[in-house]
Amino acid sequence: MPWIILIFSGALEAVWAAALHRTSQNTGRRRIAPAAIFLVSVMASLGGLAIAMQSIPTGTAYAVWVGVGVVLTSAYAMITKVEPATAGRILLLGGIVACVAGLKLVA
């Protein structure tokens, strides 16, 4: 169960990163909804990381949390055309996924 919580918390990292990006878009009006999503998701993400770290070693838990977050954040950015989806970028993100899976296997 701690691993499921950790993966979910990493996914929430991508949610709060995307929400943070949306709060900074200069549209000339207040961005209350993205700010609220940011606050809720960052608290849930960090809370889940804290829970997972009770059973998973700190370094492993943090590396997996960041890895999941960076891969999902980058994937979202590529899907929404904020960043280019180049072969090199996809290959390197696949390397992060492989490393996160490796940490699960050796932990």
DSSP file (Angstrom, degrees, kcal/mol; ACC not computed):
  #  RESIDUE AA STRUCTURE BP1 BP2  ACC     N-H-->O    O-->H-N    N-H-->O    O-->H-N    TCO  KAPPA ALPHA  PHI   PSI    X-CA   Y-CA   Z-CA
    1    1 A M     >        0   0    0      0, 0.0     4,-2.3     0, 0.0     5,-0.2   0.000 360.0 360.0 360.0 -38.0    0.0    0.0    0.0
    2    2 A P  H  >  +     0   0    0      0, 0.0     4,-2.3     0, 0.0     5,-0.1   0.868 360.0  53.0 -59.6 -33.3    2.8    2.5    0.7
    3    3 A W  H  > S+     0   0    0      2,-0.2     4,-2.5     1,-0.2     5,-0.2   0.888 108.0  49.5 -69.0 -37.5    4.0    2.2   -2.9
    4    4 A I  H  > S+     0   0    0      2,-0.2     4,-2.5     1,-0.2     5,-0.2   0.924 112.1  48.3 -65.1 -43.6    0.5    2.9   -4.3
    5    5 A I  H  X S+     0   0    0     -4,-2.3     4,-2.5     1,-0.2    -2,-0.2   0.904 111.8  50.7 -61.2 -41.3    0.3    6.0   -2.1
    6    6 A L  H  X S+     0   0    0     -4,-2.3     4,-2.2    -5,-0.2    -2,-0.2   0.918 110.9  46.8 -64.6 -44.7    3.7    7.1   -3.2
    7    7 A I  H  X S+     0   0    0     -4,-2.5     4,-2.1     2,-0.2    -2,-0.2   0.921 113.6  48.9 -63.7 -43.5    2.9    6.7   -6.9
    8    8 A F  H  X S+     0   0    0     -4,-2.5     4,-2.1     1,-0.2    -2,-0.2   0.897 110.3  51.5 -62.2 -40.4   -0.4    8.6   -6.4
    9    9 A S  H  X S+     0   0    0     -4,-2.5     4,-1.1     1,-0.2    -1,-0.2   0.877 108.4  51.5 -64.8 -37.9    1.5   11.3   -4.6
   10   10 A G  H  X S+     0   0    0     -4,-2.2     4,-1.1     2,-0.2    -1,-0.2   0.883 108.1  52.0 -64.6 -38.3    4.0   11.6   -7.4
   11   11 A A  H  X S+     0   0    0     -4,-2.1     4,-1.5     1,-0.2     3,-0.3   0.884 105.6  54.8 -65.2 -37.5    1.0   11.9   -9.8
   12   12 A L  H  X S+     0   0    0     -4,-2.1     4,-2.7     1,-0.2    -1,-0.2   0.788  98.3  63.8 -66.1 -25.7   -0.3   14.7   -7.7
   13   13 A E  H  X S+     0   0    0     -4,-1.1     4,-2.0     1,-0.2    -1,-0.2   0.907 102.6  48.7 -61.7 -40.1    3.0   16.4   -8.1
   14   14 A A  H  X S+     0   0    0     -4,-1.1     4,-2.3    -3,-0.3    -2,-0.2   0.878 109.5  53.4 -66.2 -37.0    2.3   16.7  -11.8
   15   15 A V  H  X S+     0   0    0     -4,-1.5     4,-2.5     1,-0.2    -2,-0.2   0.943 111.1  44.3 -62.8 -48.0   -1.2   18.1  -11.0
   16   16 A W  H  X S+     0   0    0     -4,-2.7     4,-2.5     1,-0.2    -1,-0.2   0.856 111.6  53.5 -70.3 -30.6    0.2   20.8   -8.8
   17   17 A A  H  X S+     0   0    0     -4,-2.0     4,-2.0    -5,-0.2    -1,-0.2   0.927 111.8  45.2 -65.6 -43.2    2.9   21.7  -11.2
   18   18 A A  H  X S+     0   0    0     -4,-2.3     4,-2.0     2,-0.2    -2,-0.2   0.897 113.7  49.8 -66.2 -40.2    0.3   22.1  -14.0
   19   19 A A  H  X S+     0   0    0     -4,-2.5     4,-1.8     2,-0.2    -2,-0.2   0.900 108.5  52.9 -65.4 -39.8   -1.9   24.1  -11.8
   20   20 A L  H  X S+     0   0    0     -4,-2.5     4,-1.0     1,-0.2    -1,-0.2   0.905 108.0  51.5 -61.8 -40.5    0.9   26.3  -10.8
   21   21 A H  H >< S+     0   0    0     -4,-2.0     3,-0.6     1,-0.2     4,-0.4   0.905 108.8  51.2 -61.3 -41.0    1.7   27.0  -14.5
   22   22 A R  H >< S+     0   0    0     -4,-2.0     3,-0.8     1,-0.2    -1,-0.2   0.807 103.6  58.0 -69.3 -28.8   -2.0   27.9  -15.0
   23   23 A T  H 3< S+     0   0    0     -4,-1.8    -1,-0.2     1,-0.2     8,-0.2   0.778 105.1  52.1 -70.7 -23.4   -1.9   30.4  -12.2
   24   24 A S  T << S+     0   0    0     -4,-1.0     2,-0.3    -3,-0.6    -1,-0.2   0.465  78.2 116.6 -94.1  -0.7    0.9   32.3  -13.8
   25   25 A Q    <   -     0   0    0     -3,-0.8     2,-1.4    -4,-0.4     3,-0.2  -0.528  69.9-127.1 -70.6 130.0   -0.7   32.7  -17.2
   26   26 A N        +     0   0    0     -2,-0.3    -1,-0.1     1,-0.2    -2,-0.1  -0.620  55.4 140.8 -83.9  92.1   -1.2   36.4  -17.8
   27   27 A T        -     0   0    0     -2,-1.4    -1,-0.2     2,-0.4     3,-0.1   0.435  68.1-113.2-110.6  -3.1   -4.9   36.6  -18.7
   28   28 A G  S    S+     0   0    0      1,-0.3     2,-0.3    -3,-0.2    -2,-0.1   0.559  88.2  82.6  82.6   6.9   -5.7   39.9  -16.9
   29   29 A R  S    S-     0   0    0      0, 0.0    -2,-0.4     0, 0.0    -1,-0.3  -0.927  88.9 -85.1-138.1 165.0   -8.0   38.2  -14.4
   30   30 A R        -     0   0    0     -2,-0.3     2,-0.7    -3,-0.1     3,-0.2  -0.433  28.1-147.8 -71.9 142.4   -7.6   36.3  -11.2
   31   31 A R     >  +     0   0    0     -8,-0.2     4,-1.3     1,-0.2     5,-0.1  -0.639  36.7 152.4-110.7  71.7   -6.9   32.6  -11.4
   32   32 A I  H  >  +     0   0    0     -2,-0.7     4,-2.5     2,-0.2     5,-0.2   0.921  66.4  53.8 -70.6 -46.7   -8.6   31.3   -8.3
   33   33 A A  H  > S+     0   0    0      1,-0.2     4,-2.6     2,-0.2     5,-0.2   0.934 110.4  44.9 -60.4 -49.7   -9.4   27.8   -9.5
   34   34 A P  H  > S+     0   0    0      0, 0.0     4,-2.5     0, 0.0    -1,-0.2   0.881 113.1  52.7 -62.2 -34.3   -5.9   26.8  -10.5
   35   35 A A  H  X S+     0   0    0     -4,-1.3     4,-2.4     2,-0.2    -2,-0.2   0.906 110.6  46.9 -65.6 -40.5   -4.6   28.3   -7.3
   36   36 A A  H  X S+     0   0    0     -4,-2.5     4,-2.4     2,-0.2     5,-0.2   0.912 112.3  49.6 -67.0 -42.3   -7.0   26.2   -5.2
   37   37 A I  H  X S+     0   0    0     -4,-2.6     4,-2.6    -5,-0.2     5,-0.3   0.909 110.5  52.1 -61.6 -41.7   -6.1   23.1   -7.2
   38   38 A F  H  X S+     0   0    0     -4,-2.5     4,-2.6    -5,-0.2     5,-0.3   0.954 111.1  45.9 -57.4 -52.0   -2.4   23.9   -6.6
   39   39 A L  H  X S+     0   0    0     -4,-2.4     4,-1.8     1,-0.2    -2,-0.2   0.914 116.0  44.2 -61.9 -45.2   -2.9   24.2   -2.8
   40   40 A V  H  X S+     0   0    0     -4,-2.4     4,-2.3     1,-0.2    -1,-0.2   0.929 116.6  45.7 -66.2 -45.0   -5.0   21.1   -2.4
   41   41 A S  H  X S+     0   0    0     -4,-2.6     4,-2.6    -5,-0.2    -2,-0.2   0.860 111.2  51.6 -71.5 -33.9   -2.8   18.9   -4.6
   42   42 A V  H  X S+     0   0    0     -4,-2.6     4,-2.3    -5,-0.3     5,-0.2   0.905 112.2  46.9 -68.8 -38.7    0.5   20.1   -3.1
   43   43 A M  H  X S+     0   0    0     -4,-1.8     4,-2.3    -5,-0.3    -2,-0.2   0.925 115.4  45.2 -66.9 -43.3   -0.8   19.3    0.4
   44   44 A A  H  X S+     0   0    0     -4,-2.3     4,-2.6     2,-0.2    -2,-0.2   0.898 113.1  51.5 -66.2 -39.9   -2.1   15.9   -0.6
   45   45 A S  H  X S+     0   0    0     -4,-2.6     4,-2.1     2,-0.2    -2,-0.2   0.936 114.0  42.0 -63.3 -47.6    1.1   15.1   -2.5
   46   46 A L  H  X S+     0   0    0     -4,-2.3     4,-2.3     2,-0.2    -1,-0.2   0.866 113.7  53.5 -68.7 -35.7    3.4   16.0    0.4
   47   47 A G  H  X S+     0   0    0     -4,-2.3     4,-2.1    -5,-0.2    -2,-0.2   0.915 109.6  47.7 -63.6 -42.9    1.1   14.2    2.8
   48   48 A G  H  X S+     0   0    0     -4,-2.6     4,-2.6     2,-0.2    -2,-0.2   0.888 110.3  52.2 -65.2 -39.1    1.2   11.1    0.7
   49   49 A L  H  X S+     0   0    0     -4,-2.1     4,-2.2     2,-0.2    -2,-0.2   0.921 109.0  50.6 -61.4 -43.3    4.9   11.3    0.5
   50   50 A A  H  < S+     0   0    0     -4,-2.3     4,-0.4     2,-0.2    -2,-0.2   0.898 111.5  47.6 -61.8 -41.1    5.1   11.6    4.3
   51   51 A I  H >< S+     0   0    0     -4,-2.1     3,-1.4     1,-0.2     4,-0.3   0.935 112.2  48.9 -65.1 -46.0    2.9    8.5    4.7
   52   52 A A  H >X S+     0   0    0     -4,-2.6     4,-2.2     1,-0.3     3,-1.7   0.850 102.3  63.3 -62.5 -34.7    4.9    6.5    2.2
   53   53 A M  T 3< S+     0   0    0     -4,-2.2    -1,-0.3     1,-0.3    -2,-0.2   0.597  87.4  71.8 -70.2  -9.2    8.2    7.4    3.9
   54   54 A Q  T <4 S+     0   0    0     -3,-1.4    -1,-0.3    -4,-0.4    -2,-0.2   0.747 117.2  19.4 -72.4 -22.9    7.1    5.7    7.1
   55   55 A S  T <4 S+     0   0    0     -3,-1.7    -2,-0.2    -4,-0.3    -1,-0.1   0.614 119.9  62.4-118.5 -22.5    7.6    2.3    5.2
   56   56 A I  S  < S-     0   0    0     -4,-2.2    -1,-0.1   -54,-0.1     5,-0.0  -0.885  94.8 -98.0-110.1 136.6    9.9    3.2    2.3
   57   57 A P     >  -     0   0    0      0, 0.0     4,-3.0     0, 0.0     5,-0.3  -0.201  35.0-118.4 -54.1 143.9   13.4    4.5    2.8
   58   58 A T  H  > S+     0   0    0      1,-0.2     4,-2.8     2,-0.2     5,-0.3   0.891 109.9  47.4 -53.6 -51.0   13.6    8.3    2.5
   59   59 A G  H  > S+     0   0    0      1,-0.2     4,-2.2     2,-0.2    -1,-0.2   0.904 115.8  45.2 -61.3 -42.7   16.0    8.4   -0.5
   60   60 A T  H  > S+     0   0    0      2,-0.2     4,-2.5     1,-0.2     5,-0.2   0.935 114.1  48.6 -65.9 -46.9   14.0    5.8   -2.4
   61   61 A A  H  X S+     0   0    0     -4,-3.0     4,-2.6     1,-0.2    -2,-0.2   0.922 113.8  46.3 -60.9 -45.2   10.7    7.4   -1.6
   62   62 A Y  H  X S+     0   0    0     -4,-2.8     4,-2.7    -5,-0.3     5,-0.3   0.916 112.4  50.0 -65.9 -42.4   11.8   10.8   -2.6
   63   63 A A  H  X S+     0   0    0     -4,-2.2     4,-2.5    -5,-0.3    -1,-0.2   0.906 113.7  45.4 -63.0 -41.7   13.5    9.6   -5.8
   64   64 A V  H  X S+     0   0    0     -4,-2.5     4,-2.9     2,-0.2     5,-0.3   0.921 112.6  51.1 -67.5 -43.8   10.3    7.7   -6.9
   65   65 A W  H  X S+     0   0    0     -4,-2.6     4,-2.1    -5,-0.2    -2,-0.2   0.934 115.2  41.9 -59.0 -48.5    8.1   10.7   -6.0
   66   66 A V  H  X S+     0   0    0     -4,-2.7     4,-3.0     2,-0.2     5,-0.2   0.911 114.1  52.8 -66.2 -42.5   10.2   13.1   -8.0
   67   67 A G  H  X S+     0   0    0     -4,-2.5     4,-2.2    -5,-0.3     5,-0.2   0.928 111.4  44.7 -60.4 -47.3   10.6   10.6  -10.9
   68   68 A V  H  X S+     0   0    0     -4,-2.9     4,-2.4     1,-0.2     5,-0.3   0.929 115.4  49.5 -62.1 -44.7    6.9   10.0  -11.2
   69   69 A G  H  X S+     0   0    0     -4,-2.1     4,-2.5    -5,-0.3    -2,-0.2   0.913 111.8  46.3 -62.1 -44.5    6.2   13.7  -10.9
   70   70 A V  H  X S+     0   0    0     -4,-3.0     4,-2.4     2,-0.2     5,-0.2   0.892 113.3  48.8 -69.5 -38.3    8.7   14.8  -13.6
   71   71 A V  H  X S+     0   0    0     -4,-2.2     4,-2.5    -5,-0.2    -2,-0.2   0.941 116.0  42.3 -66.6 -46.0    7.7   12.1  -16.1
   72   72 A L  H  X S+     0   0    0     -4,-2.4     4,-2.5    -5,-0.2    -2,-0.2   0.885 114.8  50.7 -69.7 -37.4    4.0   12.9  -15.8
   73   73 A T  H  X S+     0   0    0     -4,-2.5     4,-2.3    -5,-0.3    -2,-0.2   0.928 113.6  45.3 -63.9 -44.0    4.6   16.7  -15.8
   74   74 A S  H  X S+     0   0    0     -4,-2.4     4,-2.3    -5,-0.2    -2,-0.2   0.897 112.0  51.6 -66.1 -40.5    6.7   16.4  -18.9
   75   75 A A  H  X S+     0   0    0     -4,-2.5     4,-2.6    -5,-0.2    -2,-0.2   0.924 110.7  48.6 -62.1 -43.6    4.2   14.1  -20.6
   76   76 A Y  H  X S+     0   0    0     -4,-2.5     4,-2.4     1,-0.2     6,-0.2   0.915 110.6  51.1 -61.2 -43.5    1.4   16.6  -19.8
   77   77 A A  H  <>S+     0   0    0     -4,-2.3     5,-2.3     1,-0.2     6,-1.7   0.869 112.4  46.5 -63.7 -36.4    3.6   19.5  -21.2
   78   78 A M  H ><5S+     0   0    0     -4,-2.3     3,-1.0     3,-0.2    -2,-0.2   0.903 111.9  50.1 -72.2 -40.3    4.2   17.5  -24.4
   79   79 A I  H 3<5S+     0   0    0     -4,-2.6    -2,-0.2     1,-0.2    -1,-0.2   0.886 113.2  45.9 -64.3 -38.6    0.6   16.6  -24.8
   80   80 A T  T 3<5S-     0   0    0     -4,-2.4    -1,-0.2    -5,-0.2    -2,-0.2   0.357 114.4-118.4 -87.6   6.7   -0.6   20.2  -24.4
   81   81 A K  T < 5S+     0   0    0     -3,-1.0    -3,-0.2     2,-0.2    -4,-0.1   0.692  80.6 122.9  66.7  21.5    2.2   21.4  -26.8
   82   82 A V  S   <S+     0   0    0     -5,-2.3    -4,-0.2    -6,-0.2    -5,-0.1   0.831  82.1  25.1 -76.6 -33.7    3.9   23.5  -24.1
   83   83 A E  S    S-     0   0    0     -6,-1.7    -2,-0.2    -9,-0.2    -1,-0.2  -0.938  96.2-102.3-126.2 150.6    7.1   21.6  -24.7
   84   84 A P        -     0   0    0      0, 0.0     2,-1.2     0, 0.0    -6,-0.1  -0.479  23.4-133.8 -73.6 143.8    8.2   19.7  -27.9
   85   85 A A        +     0   0    0     -7,-0.2     2,-0.2    -2,-0.2   -10,-0.0  -0.686  39.3 172.3 -95.9  80.5    7.9   15.9  -27.9
   86   86 A T     >  -     0   0    0     -2,-1.2     4,-2.3     1,-0.1     5,-0.2  -0.515  44.4-117.6 -89.0 158.9   11.3   15.0  -29.3
   87   87 A A  H  > S+     0   0    0      1,-0.2     4,-2.6     2,-0.2     5,-0.2   0.904 115.4  51.9 -60.7 -41.7   12.6   11.5  -29.6
   88   88 A G  H  > S+     0   0    0      2,-0.2     4,-2.5     1,-0.2    -1,-0.2   0.914 109.3  48.7 -61.9 -44.0   15.5   12.4  -27.2
   89   89 A R  H  > S+     0   0    0      2,-0.2     4,-2.3     1,-0.2    -1,-0.2   0.920 113.4  47.0 -62.6 -44.4   13.2   13.8  -24.6
   90   90 A I  H  X S+     0   0    0     -4,-2.3     4,-2.1     2,-0.2    -2,-0.2   0.905 112.2  50.7 -65.3 -41.2   10.9   10.7  -24.7
   91   91 A L  H  X S+     0   0    0     -4,-2.6     4,-1.6    -5,-0.2    -2,-0.2   0.925 111.7  46.9 -61.7 -45.4   13.9    8.4  -24.6
   92   92 A L  H  X S+     0   0    0     -4,-2.5     4,-1.6     2,-0.2    -2,-0.2   0.876 110.6  51.7 -67.3 -37.5   15.3   10.1  -21.5
   93   93 A L  H  X S+     0   0    0     -4,-2.3     4,-2.1     1,-0.2    -1,-0.2   0.873 106.6  55.2 -65.2 -35.9   11.9   10.2  -19.7
   94   94 A G  H  X S+     0   0    0     -4,-2.1     4,-2.4     1,-0.2    -1,-0.2   0.863 103.7  55.5 -61.9 -35.3   11.8    6.4  -20.4
   95   95 A G  H  X S+     0   0    0     -4,-1.6     4,-2.2     2,-0.2    -1,-0.2   0.885 105.7  50.7 -63.1 -39.0   15.1    6.1  -18.7
   96   96 A I  H  X S+     0   0    0     -4,-1.6     4,-2.6     2,-0.2    -2,-0.2   0.920 109.4  50.9 -64.1 -42.7   13.6    7.8  -15.6
   97   97 A V  H  X S+     0   0    0     -4,-2.1     4,-2.5     1,-0.2    -2,-0.2   0.922 110.2  49.9 -59.7 -44.0   10.7    5.4  -15.7
   98   98 A A  H  X S+     0   0    0     -4,-2.4     4,-2.3     1,-0.2    -1,-0.2   0.897 111.1  49.0 -62.3 -40.6   13.2    2.5  -15.9
   99   99 A C  H  X S+     0   0    0     -4,-2.2     4,-2.2     2,-0.2    -2,-0.2   0.898 110.5  50.0 -67.1 -40.2   15.2    3.9  -12.9
  100  100 A V  H  X S+     0   0    0     -4,-2.6     4,-1.7     2,-0.2    -2,-0.2   0.925 111.9  48.3 -63.7 -43.5   12.0    4.3  -10.8
  101  101 A A  H  X S+     0   0    0     -4,-2.5     4,-1.8     1,-0.2    -2,-0.2   0.895 109.6  53.9 -63.2 -38.4   11.0    0.8  -11.6
  102  102 A G  H  X S+     0   0    0     -4,-2.3     4,-1.8     1,-0.2    -1,-0.2   0.887 104.4  54.1 -62.1 -39.5   14.5   -0.4  -10.7
  103  103 A L  H  X S+     0   0    0     -4,-2.2     4,-1.4     1,-0.2    -1,-0.2   0.882 107.1  51.6 -62.8 -37.2   14.2    1.3   -7.3
  104  104 A K  H  < S+     0   0    0     -4,-1.7    -1,-0.2     1,-0.2    -2,-0.2   0.893 109.1  51.4 -64.4 -38.9   11.0   -0.6   -6.6
  105  105 A L  H  < S+     0   0    0     -4,-1.8    -2,-0.2     1,-0.2    -1,-0.2   0.846 116.8  37.4 -68.9 -33.8   12.7   -3.8   -7.5
  106  106 A V  H  <        0   0    0     -4,-1.8    -1,-0.2     1,-0.2    -2,-0.2   0.578 360.0 360.0 -96.7  -9.0   15.7   -3.3   -5.1
  107  107 A A     <        0   0    0     -4,-1.4    -1,-0.2    -5,-0.2    -2,-0.1   0.476 360.0 360.0 -81.1 360.0   13.9   -1.6   -2.2
